[in-house]
């Protein structure tokens, strides 16, 4: 609910939003697409990306922060 409310703030529509879907190494975890669908953020008219990541394997974080830094 909080993310949904933040995404509707008019003054922040040009602020990029990065969602880190951690624990992607855990069996049965949601894909980035699944997380985006659950958060109902697909098709929004703004810079928003969901990245699967895992602190254990270290995957996903570099790509995620590159995406974010390219938009700041």
C-alpha positions as CSV (number, residue, x, y, z in Angstrom):
1,X,0.0,0.0,0.0
2,X,2.9,2.4,0.8
3,X,4.6,1.8,-2.5
4,X,1.3,2.4,-4.3
5,X,0.8,5.7,-2.4
6,X,4.3,6.9,-3.1
7,X,3.9,6.1,-6.8
8,X,0.9,8.4,-7.0
9,X,2.7,11.5,-5.5
10,X,2.6,14.0,-8.3
11,X,5.8,15.8,-7.3
12,X,7.7,12.5,-7.5
13,X,6.7,11.2,-10.9
14,X,10.1,12.0,-12.4
15,X,12.0,10.1,-9.6
16,X,13.2,6.7,-10.7
17,X,12.1,3.8,-8.5
18,X,14.3,0.7,-8.0
19,X,12.8,-2.4,-6.3
20,X,15.2,-5.1,-5.1
21,X,13.6,-8.5,-5.0
22,X,16.0,-10.1,-2.7
23,X,16.3,-13.9,-1.9
24,X,16.2,-14.9,-5.6
25,X,18.5,-17.8,-4.6
26,X,15.8,-19.3,-2.5
27,X,13.9,-22.2,-4.2
28,X,10.4,-21.1,-5.1
29,X,11.1,-17.4,-4.9
30,X,9.3,-15.0,-7.2
31,X,10.9,-13.7,-10.4
32,X,11.3,-10.0,-10.9
33,X,8.2,-10.1,-13.2
34,X,6.3,-11.9,-10.5
35,X,7.2,-9.3,-7.9
36,X,6.2,-6.5,-10.3
37,X,2.9,-8.2,-10.9
38,X,2.3,-8.7,-7.2
39,X,3.1,-5.0,-6.5
40,X,0.9,-4.0,-9.4
41,X,3.6,-1.7,-10.9
42,X,3.5,-3.0,-14.5
43,X,2.6,-0.5,-17.1
44,X,3.0,2.6,-14.9
45,X,4.1,5.7,-16.8
46,X,7.3,6.3,-14.9
47,X,10.9,5.0,-14.5
48,X,10.5,1.9,-12.3
49,X,12.3,-1.4,-12.5
50,X,12.3,-4.6,-10.4
51,X,15.5,-6.6,-10.1
52,X,15.9,-10.1,-8.8
53,X,18.9,-10.2,-6.5
54,X,20.6,-12.4,-3.9
55,X,22.9,-11.2,-1.2
56,X,24.2,-14.8,-0.8
57,X,25.4,-15.1,-4.5
58,X,25.8,-11.4,-5.0
59,X,23.8,-11.4,-8.2
60,X,21.6,-8.6,-9.4
61,X,22.9,-5.7,-7.3
62,X,25.5,-4.4,-9.7
63,X,22.9,-4.3,-12.6
64,X,20.3,-2.8,-10.4
65,X,22.5,0.1,-9.1
66,X,23.8,0.7,-12.7
67,X,20.2,1.1,-13.8
68,X,19.6,3.5,-11.0
69,X,22.8,5.5,-11.4
70,X,22.1,5.9,-15.1
71,X,18.8,7.6,-14.2
72,X,20.0,10.0,-11.6
